Amino acid sequence: MAAKSELILALEQIEREKGIKKDDILSMIEGAVVSSLRKYVGKNAIIEASIDPQTAEFQANVVKRVVETVTEPELEITLPEAKRYDKKAVVGEDVKLPAPAADFARIAAQTAKQLLSQKVREAERDKVYEEFKPKEGELINGAVHRFVERNVIVDLGKAEAILPLREQIRRERYAVGQTVKALILRVDRAGRDPQVLLSRAAPLFLRRLFEREIPEVADQIIEIMGIARDPGFRAKVSVRSSDPKVDAVGSCVGLRGSRIRSIMNEIAGEKIELIPYTDDVQAYLRGALAPAKVSSVRVLDAEAKTAEVLVQEDQASLAIGKEGQNLRLASRLTGWKLEIKVAQEPAAAPVEAAEKPSEFALKKVGPKVIELLLKNGLADAEKLSQISPEELMKIEGIGEKTAANIIAGAKELLKEQQEPK
């Protein structure tokens, strides 16, 4: 058995490492040889080429028909000329002429080399695409390899991926060799090489971190209903539990905040606010605007999802947030366009109304107790003179002695009101 040539050994190594079959490469080289020969002997010529799969020795022949008179030199040959190559040649049959290898070998080899390089690149491109395309939406670890402008090139082992500036967390800085966890956002086949696009800024990246750190989310006991992010700064995540025994927010926070802190550490300390999800639109919108306290929510157009949110003046800046961040994230989280309105202060009471409490004054009863009586609708001396101390003591802040003073004061005031002036 003939020893394998260096070329065959090299092709077998390529087959093992790149997954490109040796027979395919040999066929491709044969095609390159034929292509080079055709340029030499004529574009219409019939050429046969073969390579020994053990020795890499190749043979190439030009096939011509034996004729009496040649009319197509590329395809035909006269009998006397044919007999120089094959003594048994007869008119009407084909004869094989050895190709002038010395004249085309260098060109054929160069062509074969170029086609081989192209085939290897195509095979590697297909392999990368087939491996990473099904992994879209998954987390992956890689090492920072280099920088192209402000984009980060990440080494994934079998391929390089790009973490573009728009998908980076703005507060983060990367160093060559640093391990990076990211989401495989998309795998594109367009261009010379497949492009694996990574992201650390996408809401889906944060969702995958929740699934990794919180078993109840991974097991779908807790469902993430929405995520809105300002990457590296702040995020709002709405959650609900399918199990009444499981607190969605508490489970995500974890013991002493361990779970949520672990996620925040992965995203450069990005502050995460957990919002309990509810089908009650008004309650959900109020929760989404936390930490602001919302006075009321009025739905303007349910179909267009627009609502007016009323807040007290001291809550307006919280509801809107720095540079509109809180309002923007709440709108993104809920899908509603929210308009913040500041509640107007109630009109000042008329002077006469302000003086009314002073008209209702009881001896030995202070202003704070009078205020309690007014709040409970007990600003009538006759009613107070007939009430029992026990009834009054049901009001928080009124004890036995105070109750007695109130009743005595009411009776005295009633007596004064009944005396003729």
JOKA-V893548 format. One record per pair of residues at least 12 apart in sequence whose C-alpha atoms are under 8 Angstrom apart, sorted by the first residue. I is the first residue (numbers start at 1). GAP is how many residues later the second one is. Records with the same first field share a line. If there is no record, write none. Layout:
# JOKA-V893548
I = GAP + GAP
This chain:
# JOKA-V893548
2 = 52 + 53
3 = 51 + 52
4 = 50 + 51 + 52
5 = 49 + 50 + 51
7 = 49
8 = 14 + 45 + 46 + 47 + 48
11 = 14
18 = 102 + 105 + 106
19 = 104
20 = 100 + 103
23 = 30
25 = 91
26 = 25 + 27
28 = 84 + 87 + 88
29 = 83 + 86 + 87
30 = 19 + 20 + 21
31 = 18
32 = 76 + 77 + 79 + 80 + 83
33 = 16 + 27 + 72 + 75 + 76 + 79
34 = 13 + 14 + 15 + 26
35 = 73
36 = 68 + 71 + 72 + 75
37 = 62 + 67 + 71
40 = 64
41 = 33
42 = 32
44 = 30 + 31
45 = 17 + 18 + 29 + 30
46 = 16 + 17 + 18 + 29
47 = 13 + 14 + 15 + 16
48 = 12 + 13 + 14 + 15
49 = 12
59 = 39
60 = 38 + 39 + 41
61 = 35 + 36 + 37 + 38
62 = 34 + 35 + 36 + 37
63 = 12 + 31 + 32 + 33 + 34
64 = 12 + 13 + 30 + 31 + 32 + 33
65 = 12 + 26 + 27 + 28 + 29 + 30
66 = 12 + 13 + 16 + 23 + 24 + 25 + 26 + 27 + 28 + 29
67 = 12 + 24 + 25
68 = 23
79 = 12
82 = 13
85 = 12
125 = 68 + 69
126 = 68
128 = 30 + 31 + 66
129 = 58 + 59 + 60 + 65
132 = 55 + 64
133 = 53 + 54
135 = 49
136 = 47 + 48 + 49 + 50 + 51
137 = 46 + 47 + 48 + 49 + 67
138 = 45 + 46 + 47 + 70
139 = 42 + 43 + 44 + 45 + 66 + 69
140 = 41 + 42 + 43 + 44
141 = 15 + 38 + 39 + 40 + 41
142 = 12 + 13 + 14 + 15 + 37 + 38 + 39
143 = 12 + 13 + 33 + 34 + 35 + 36 + 37
144 = 30 + 31 + 32 + 33 + 34 + 35 + 36
145 = 31 + 32
146 = 30
150 = 14 + 15
151 = 12 + 13 + 14
152 = 12 + 13
154 = 26
160 = 36
161 = 34 + 35 + 36 + 37
162 = 33 + 34 + 35 + 36
163 = 34 + 35 + 36
164 = 33 + 34 + 35
166 = 35
167 = 31 + 32 + 33 + 34 + 35
168 = 31 + 32 + 33
169 = 31 + 32 + 62 + 63 + 98 + 99
170 = 61 + 62
171 = 61 + 97
172 = 60 + 96
181 = 19
182 = 16 + 17 + 18 + 23
183 = 15 + 16 + 17 + 21 + 22
184 = 12 + 13 + 14 + 15
185 = 12 + 13 + 14
186 = 12
200 = 67
201 = 28 + 30
202 = 27
203 = 24 + 25 + 26
207 = 17 + 20
209 = 54
210 = 42 + 53
213 = 46 + 49 + 50
214 = 37 + 38 + 45
216 = 35
221 = 20 + 21 + 22
222 = 17 + 18 + 19 + 20 + 21 + 26
223 = 16 + 17 + 18 + 19
224 = 13 + 14 + 15 + 16
225 = 12 + 13 + 14 + 15 + 52
226 = 12 + 13 + 107 + 108
227 = 106
228 = 101 + 102 + 104 + 105
229 = 100
230 = 99
231 = 36 + 39
232 = 35 + 36 + 37 + 38 + 39
233 = 36 + 37 + 38
234 = 36 + 37 + 38 + 39
235 = 35 + 36 + 37 + 38 + 94
236 = 36 + 37 + 38 + 39 + 52 + 93 + 94 + 97
237 = 35 + 36 + 37 + 38 + 96
238 = 36 + 37 + 38 + 39 + 95
239 = 35 + 36 + 37 + 38
240 = 36 + 37 + 38
248 = 28
249 = 25 + 26 + 27
260 = 12
275 = 12 + 13
282 = 15 + 16 + 17
284 = 50
285 = 12 + 45 + 49
288 = 42 + 45 + 46
289 = 30 + 37 + 38 + 41
290 = 29
291 = 27 + 28
292 = 23 + 24 + 26 + 27
293 = 18 + 22 + 26
294 = 15 + 16 + 17 + 18 + 21
295 = 14 + 15 + 16 + 17
296 = 13 + 14 + 15
297 = 12 + 13
305 = 30 + 31 + 32
306 = 30 + 31 + 32 + 33
307 = 29 + 30 + 31 + 32
308 = 30 + 31 + 32 + 33
309 = 29 + 30 + 31 + 32
310 = 30 + 31 + 32 + 33
311 = 29 + 30 + 31 + 32
312 = 30 + 31 + 32
313 = 29 + 30
316 = 24 + 25 + 26
319 = 21
320 = 20
357 = 13
360 = 19
362 = 44 + 47 + 48 + 51
363 = 42 + 43 + 46
364 = 41 + 42 + 45
365 = 37 + 40 + 41 + 44
369 = 28 + 29
372 = 23
381 = 29 + 30 + 32 + 33
382 = 28 + 29 + 32
384 = 22 + 23 + 26 + 27
385 = 22 + 23 + 25 + 26 + 29
386 = 21
387 = 20
389 = 14 + 15 + 18
